[in-house]
Amino acid sequence: MSGLVSIEYSAVAQGDGDGLFAFRLPRNGTLVGVTKGLGTKAGNVTGHSLDVKDGAVVVLDNVCDGLDGGEWLTGHFGGEEDAAALEEGKTYTLDVNVTGGGTQALGVIFWVLLGQV
């Protein structure tokens, strides 16, 4: 059985942070999209991006960069990125990379097809 699920996170006044959020899947899946929305900014934030990691292994690097939100989309959503396989039971973490100093409120949605790799 497969299905599209969303995993959603939000953070208020988020500065640069490693392992900000973590998730595990109940079965294998495929990461097919990441969307990032932005809220209030404080300080001199000049940019930010996201990393998704499996321990020290980078699954996605420097995605959804910029100051206007952003998205990382595979062909499943009309984008051009390559899908990323996610394994059942592994812990995946989200790193937020903020440049310029300060903080930014943000929301992140991961789109995962469960049961597909």
C-alpha positions as CSV (number, residue, x, y, z in Angstrom):
1,M,0.0,0.0,0.0
2,S,1.3,3.5,-0.8
3,G,0.0,6.9,-0.2
4,L,1.2,10.5,-0.2
5,V,1.7,12.0,3.3
6,S,2.8,15.3,4.5
7,I,5.1,15.9,7.5
8,E,4.8,19.5,8.7
9,Y,7.0,21.6,11.0
10,S,7.0,25.2,12.1
11,A,9.4,27.3,14.1
12,V,9.2,30.8,15.4
13,A,12.3,33.0,15.6
14,Q,14.5,30.2,14.2
15,G,18.2,30.9,13.8
16,D,20.8,28.6,12.3
17,G,20.2,25.2,13.7
18,D,21.2,21.6,13.1
19,G,18.8,18.8,13.9
20,L,15.9,21.2,14.4
21,F,13.3,18.6,13.7
22,A,13.4,14.8,13.3
23,F,11.1,12.2,11.8
24,R,11.0,8.4,11.1
25,L,8.8,6.6,8.7
26,P,6.8,3.4,9.5
27,R,7.9,1.9,6.1
28,N,10.1,2.8,3.2
29,G,9.2,5.9,1.2
30,T,10.3,8.4,-1.3
31,L,10.7,12.1,-0.6
32,V,9.1,13.9,-3.6
33,G,8.7,17.5,-2.4
34,V,9.7,20.0,0.2
35,T,8.0,23.4,0.5
36,K,9.1,26.2,2.8
37,G,7.0,29.2,3.9
38,L,8.3,32.2,5.8
39,G,7.0,34.5,8.5
40,T,8.4,37.3,10.6
41,K,12.1,38.1,10.4
42,A,14.3,39.8,13.0
43,G,17.8,41.0,12.6
44,N,19.8,41.0,9.3
45,V,18.7,37.6,7.8
46,T,20.1,37.6,4.2
47,G,19.2,34.0,3.3
48,H,18.5,30.5,4.4
49,S,18.3,27.0,3.1
50,L,17.4,23.5,4.4
51,D,19.4,20.3,4.7
52,V,17.9,16.8,5.3
53,K,20.2,14.3,6.9
54,D,20.3,10.7,7.9
55,G,22.9,11.0,10.7
56,A,26.0,12.5,9.1
57,V,24.8,11.4,5.6
58,V,23.2,14.3,3.6
59,V,20.0,13.3,1.8
60,L,19.2,16.8,0.5
61,D,21.7,19.7,0.6
62,N,20.9,23.4,0.5
63,V,17.4,23.2,-0.8
64,C,14.6,25.8,-0.7
65,D,17.2,28.6,-0.5
66,G,16.5,32.3,-0.6
67,L,14.4,34.8,1.2
68,D,11.0,34.2,-0.5
69,G,10.1,30.7,0.8
70,G,11.0,28.0,-1.7
71,E,10.3,24.6,-2.9
72,W,12.1,21.5,-4.0
73,L,9.9,19.4,-6.3
74,T,10.4,16.1,-8.2
75,G,8.5,15.2,-11.4
76,H,5.7,13.9,-9.2
77,F,4.8,17.6,-8.6
78,G,5.9,19.0,-11.9
79,G,9.5,19.8,-10.8
80,E,12.8,18.6,-12.1
81,E,14.6,17.3,-9.0
82,D,15.4,13.6,-8.4
83,A,13.4,11.9,-5.7
84,A,15.2,10.8,-2.5
85,A,14.7,7.3,-1.0
86,L,13.9,7.2,2.7
87,E,14.3,4.0,4.7
88,E,11.9,2.6,7.3
89,G,13.0,3.2,10.9
90,K,15.9,5.6,10.1
91,T,15.8,9.0,11.8
92,Y,16.0,11.9,9.4
93,T,16.8,15.4,10.7
94,L,16.2,18.9,9.3
95,D,19.0,21.5,9.5
96,V,18.1,25.2,8.9
97,N,20.9,27.3,7.5
98,V,20.5,31.0,8.3
99,T,22.9,33.6,6.9
100,G,23.4,37.2,7.9
101,G,22.5,36.8,11.5
102,G,19.1,37.1,13.1
103,T,16.0,34.8,13.1
104,Q,13.2,33.9,10.8
105,A,9.8,32.2,11.4
106,L,9.3,29.4,9.0
107,G,7.1,26.4,8.1
108,V,8.3,23.3,6.2
109,I,6.3,20.6,4.6
110,F,7.9,17.3,3.5
111,W,5.9,15.3,0.9
112,V,6.6,11.6,1.1
113,L,5.2,8.7,-0.9
114,L,5.0,5.8,1.5
115,G,5.7,2.3,0.3
116,Q,7.7,3.5,-2.7
117,V,11.4,3.8,-3.1
